[in-house]
Amino acid sequence: MNCQELSADVNSASYIGNKLSFCDHIIKQSADNADTSLAQQHGYKILTAEVPSQDSRHSDKPHVCDMCGKGFMLRSNLKQHLLVHTGIKPHVCSECGKRFTQLSNLKTHSIVHTGEKPHVCTVCGKAYTSLHNLKAHDYIHTGQKKRHICETCGQGFYQHGDLKTHKLIHTGYKPHVCRECGKGFIKRGDLNIHMVVHSKERPFECDVCGKTFARRWNLINHAIIHAEKKPYECTECGKGFNQLAGLKIHTVIHTGERPHICKECGKKFSNMGALNRHVIIHTGEKPFSCLCGKTFGLKHQLTRHTVKHVVKKIV
């Protein structure tokens, strides 16, 4: 079947690769229902699919999307919805590069970088950056159980969306792939953060040591080293950490949780890094190589081997 590709090349090359494919037999151009002003603004034509009439499906929502048939009460909501089909995300976070279709979503996301926590629990006073996290916290006070259970490891979640994201850990599926090095990520936000590795621009400089960073929040995390502060403290043993990620990894020691399971032998691990190191045993892969030609499965094995060459030179 022949298909036409509509390339949403918007605002220079920033949207290269965002292509929409529609089969010939469902394509028709619409000048009646779709608002063409949005299309003209970004330099593309709106392609629409045949759907049931709005009278039979959306009597209370007169503005219907010709792509998927979804109805809206307001025409402005339909215009905003059209961005979902075009792949256009005009609102970009200046900190991490993550894109959004709506400005309101960008504003909500920006709180992650500013550290602002406007959503406060009325019961205990704990504050959160997003309403989603506050709602998840509320379950602690209501006593509601984690109804969404992972069939693989048994871990429970209050919300189904969190379970769906969690399941990707077990499948190994990483849909967001870096075009520069091929590294895959479960979340698009993680890919955007990773892209900093390939960027040469580092405008944020540490006043103490002069080290530069591509993102402001990287500089903030780095500054903690000079301040010798460890703001993230384990409630079980009191050990402090510079970063929240370090605390999360440490906490597993107390909980005994091992959600990462090897598909080959069933062995469980507390973190993905440990699982990845273990999997090499089954695959036989040896990605770390010495200049002498010898290869190793683990980085510390290569380091230990390299010492031998250094010792020989000294002796």
VOGU-3710 file (C-alpha; in Angstrom, 3 decimals, decimal comma):
1> mncqelsadv> 0,000/0,000/0,000  1,343/3,413/-0,974  1,674/5,971/1,769  2,379/9,661/1,816  4,726/11,190/4,323  4,156/14,602/5,732  7,330/16,014/7,214  6,695/18,426/10,057  9,800/20,480/9,447  9,137/23,404/11,736
11> nsasyignkl> 11,408/26,196/12,911  14,474/25,179/10,871  15,895/21,719/11,560  14,688/21,256/15,114  11,942/18,879/14,060  13,834/16,746/11,554  12,676/13,182/11,812  9,142/13,959/13,004  7,191/12,489/10,106  3,592/11,524/9,870
21> sfcdhiikqs> 2,498/8,683/7,611  -1,055/8,226/6,412  -2,311/5,646/3,923  -3,679/7,003/0,656  -7,154/5,601/1,093  -7,880/7,526/4,288  -6,392/10,876/3,286  -8,410/13,876/2,326  -7,715/17,568/2,651  -10,180/19,471/4,743
31> adnadtslaq> -11,067/23,116/4,429  -14,266/22,800/6,430  -13,619/21,481/9,926  -9,876/21,920/10,462  -8,546/25,349/11,360  -6,014/26,047/8,619  -4,529/29,079/10,366  -2,505/26,796/12,633  -1,225/24,875/9,644  -0,280/28,005/7,712
41> qhgykiltae> 1,551/29,379/10,722  3,918/26,403/10,739  4,074/25,809/6,995  2,299/22,474/6,609  -1,031/21,167/5,364  -3,473/19,392/7,639  -4,265/15,880/6,412  -7,468/14,423/7,776  -9,042/10,978/7,954  -12,649/9,956/7,286
51> vpsqdsrhsd> -14,528/9,503/10,566  -18,199/9,145/11,532  -20,207/12,348/11,373  -20,110/14,642/14,374  -23,919/14,409/14,697  -23,713/10,721/15,579  -20,711/10,935/17,868  -20,354/14,386/19,430  -23,669/16,183/19,681  -22,415/18,004/22,797
61> kphvcdmcgk> -18,920/18,555/21,361  -19,343/20,179/17,941  -15,646/20,655/17,168  -14,367/17,281/15,940  -10,828/16,254/15,018  -10,785/14,804/11,494  -7,715/12,742/12,359  -9,080/10,630/15,209  -12,688/11,693/15,694  -12,216/13,165/19,162
71> gfmlrsnlkq> -14,692/15,933/19,971  -14,234/19,225/21,800  -16,601/21,842/23,182  -14,318/24,718/22,195  -12,621/25,349/18,840  -9,472/26,517/20,649  -9,188/23,103/22,310  -9,401/21,420/18,908  -6,596/23,638/17,583  -4,429/22,674/20,539
81> hllvhtgikp> -5,282/18,991/20,073  -4,124/19,046/16,431  -0,527/19,369/17,657  -0,744/15,789/18,923  -1,068/14,496/15,359  1,544/16,767/13,792  4,186/15,971/16,400  4,896/19,672/16,812  6,055/20,659/20,307  6,808/24,379/20,083
91> hvcsecgkrf> 7,418/24,970/23,794  10,980/23,985/24,759  12,546/23,825/28,226  15,712/25,935/28,239  17,264/23,736/30,932  16,999/20,190/29,555  15,565/20,586/26,038  12,348/18,683/26,703  9,503/19,762/24,403  5,812/20,276/25,071
101> tqlsnlkths> 2,715/20,887/22,966  1,244/23,262/25,540  2,806/26,178/27,402  1,037/25,136/30,612  2,821/21,772/30,519  6,173/23,515/30,069  5,484/25,750/33,071  4,616/22,714/35,177  7,798/20,959/34,034  10,025/23,996/34,721
111> ivhtgekphv> 9,396/23,617/38,449  11,645/20,550/38,365  14,642/22,780/37,623  13,759/25,745/39,858  13,218/23,589/42,934  9,865/25,244/43,630  7,325/22,988/45,364  3,935/24,700/45,178  1,803/21,617/45,859  1,561/21,097/49,627
121> ctvcgkayts> -0,096/18,252/51,527  -2,800/19,648/53,818  -2,301/16,788/56,280  1,457/16,737/56,952  2,715/19,817/55,108  5,057/17,949/52,759  5,553/19,822/49,474  5,897/18,531/45,903  6,835/19,951/42,514  3,809/18,493/40,724
131> lhnlkahdyi> 0,175/17,781/41,504  0,716/14,220/40,280  3,296/13,575/43,005  1,082/15,159/45,647  -1,825/12,894/44,695  0,462/9,868/44,906  1,531/11,024/48,379  -2,086/11,462/49,513  -2,572/7,699/49,335  -0,357/7,370/52,413
141> htgqkkrhic> -2,895/9,274/54,499  -6,013/7,710/52,979  -4,717/4,190/53,524  -5,492/3,202/49,946  -3,522/0,202/48,728  -1,266/0,091/45,684  -3,760/-1,532/43,338  -1,545/-1,647/40,254  0,858/-4,558/40,748  3,749/-5,547/38,465
151> etcgqgfyqh> 3,309/-9,199/37,470  7,058/-9,652/37,082  8,455/-8,440/40,405  5,369/-7,754/42,506  6,081/-4,064/43,040  2,916/-2,038/43,581  1,890/1,382/42,305  -0,957/3,726/43,126  -1,406/4,842/39,532  -1,556/2,793/36,337
161> gdlkthklih> 0,719/5,191/34,436  3,525/4,577/36,921  3,129/0,821/36,462  3,352/1,137/32,658  6,610/3,076/32,929  7,970/0,589/35,460  7,262/-2,413/33,191  9,752/-1,106/30,619  12,506/-1,928/33,117  11,720/-5,632/32,817
171> tgykphvcre> 11,191/-5,712/29,053  14,411/-3,843/28,364  12,565/-1,814/25,730  14,037/1,664/25,365  11,998/3,532/22,741  13,936/6,797/22,884  17,272/6,367/21,103  20,123/8,866/20,808  20,934/9,586/17,142  24,545/10,358/17,989
181> cgkgfikrgd> 25,618/7,189/19,822  22,640/4,828/19,670  22,094/4,683/23,434  18,477/3,980/24,357  16,314/5,394/27,131  12,968/4,504/28,668  11,888/8,137/29,011  12,263/10,959/26,488  13,304/13,289/29,300  16,280/11,040/30,051
191> lnihmvvhsk> 17,278/11,149/26,370  17,137/14,955/26,387  19,367/15,044/29,451  21,774/12,584/27,795  22,107/14,757/24,682  24,141/17,181/26,789  27,000/14,676/26,502  27,244/15,397/22,775  26,801/19,158/23,133  29,988/21,259/23,199
201> erpfecdvcg> 28,348/24,283/24,774  28,946/24,590/28,558  27,858/28,076/29,658  27,504/27,357/33,398  30,819/27,736/35,272  31,627/26,884/38,891  32,949/29,929/40,783  35,132/27,732/42,996  36,998/25,416/40,625  36,115/26,756/37,171
211> ktfarrwnli> 34,506/23,529/35,958  31,844/24,163/33,317  28,503/22,491/32,706  25,933/22,380/29,928  22,954/22,641/32,300  22,379/24,835/35,330  21,106/22,002/37,505  24,361/20,085/36,853  26,237/23,067/38,259  23,942/23,151/41,295
221> nhaiihaekk> 24,591/19,464/42,003  28,323/20,032/41,562  28,339/23,004/43,970  27,220/20,700/46,790  30,650/19,023/46,628  32,394/22,277/47,521  29,859/23,103/50,225  30,373/19,608/51,700  26,648/19,400/52,255  24,746/16,137/52,050
231> pyectecgkg> 21,118/17,247/52,042  19,667/13,816/51,268  19,694/11,728/54,444  18,634/8,108/54,904  15,848/7,873/57,492  16,983/4,372/58,468  20,681/4,855/59,268  21,277/8,587/58,913  23,827/8,327/56,103  23,942/11,456/53,955
241> fnqlaglkih> 24,224/11,825/50,191  25,006/14,695/47,827  22,314/13,675/45,367  18,867/12,100/45,614  19,862/9,350/43,164  22,548/8,169/45,581  20,037/8,021/48,434  17,573/5,992/46,348  20,224/3,410/45,466  21,310/3,221/49,112
251> tvihtgerph> 17,742/2,812/50,438  17,456/-0,571/48,722  19,938/-1,928/51,284  17,323/-1,478/53,999  14,243/-2,529/52,028  15,866/-5,578/50,445  13,995/-4,811/47,238  15,465/-6,352/44,075  13,172/-5,395/41,183  15,670/-6,010/38,372
261> ickecgkkfs> 15,603/-9,663/37,290  17,931/-11,496/34,901  15,908/-13,179/32,137  18,525/-15,906/31,737  18,916/-17,245/35,283  16,324/-15,379/37,360  18,856/-13,720/39,659  17,581/-10,461/41,153  19,392/-7,160/41,597  18,704/-3,944/43,479
271> nmgalnrhvi> 19,655/-1,657/40,580  19,839/-1,786/36,797  23,587/-1,194/36,749  24,212/-4,370/38,734  21,926/-6,321/36,399  23,719/-5,015/33,302  27,077/-6,074/34,751  25,668/-9,516/35,524  24,143/-10,069/32,059  27,635/-9,977/30,545
281> ihtgekpfsc> 28,211/-13,396/32,124  25,521/-14,865/29,854  26,285/-12,897/26,690  30,061/-13,278/26,881  30,401/-9,665/25,788  33,701/-7,972/26,660  33,355/-4,276/25,800  36,413/-3,027/27,739  39,685/-3,494/25,833  43,315/-2,801/26,687
291> lcgktfglkh> 45,874/-1,391/24,242  47,568/-4,792/24,342  44,476/-6,350/22,781  43,080/-8,142/25,815  39,373/-7,582/26,487  37,283/-7,628/29,659  33,616/-7,816/30,576  33,828/-5,330/33,442  35,562/-1,966/33,723  37,236/-2,750/37,049
301> qltrhtvkhv> 38,787/-5,858/35,475  40,379/-3,673/32,800  41,615/-1,228/35,464  43,182/-4,051/37,472  44,817/-5,417/34,311  46,187/-1,996/33,316  48,013/-1,734/36,637  50,144/-4,706/35,590  51,480/-2,768/32,600  52,272/0,224/34,815
311> vkkiv> 54,095/-1,956/37,351  56,183/-3,560/34,599  57,283/-0,123/33,351  58,270/0,978/36,856  60,218/-2,220/37,524
//
